[in-house]
Amino acid sequence: MEETLLKVINKFNDRAEKDEKLQKELEGVSRKIQMEFTDGKNYHFLLEDTKISDFGEGDIASPDITIISDTETIQMLFNKEMGPMKALATKRLKLKGSLQDMLKIRKLF
């Protein structure tokens, strides 16, 4: 899963570098994000000023956003085989954080 997450992060960072609309939307945003996998390791990263950085294994203190799922569901989301709304509705994906943060994090999927 780590390799997949790194690819998604790199893809997001490349898109954010070129997409002016995304840059404006995420400008000044600073969030600690944790991904909890029910069937694997946890990972964390920072979203700061349109860039994801500080990716690492394990938990992060006081995350602003927590994404909880299994590796299969996350893989399906990244491959566009399932949409985030369906994953949420079927309880295969759980998000903890403010509504505003939830709307921002959907850019990953």
Beta strands, then each sheet from edge to edge (+ up, - down):
strand 1: 30-37
strand 2: 43-48
strand 3: 51-57
strand 4: 65-69
strand 5: 93-96
sheet 1: 3+ 2- 1+ 4+ 5-
end
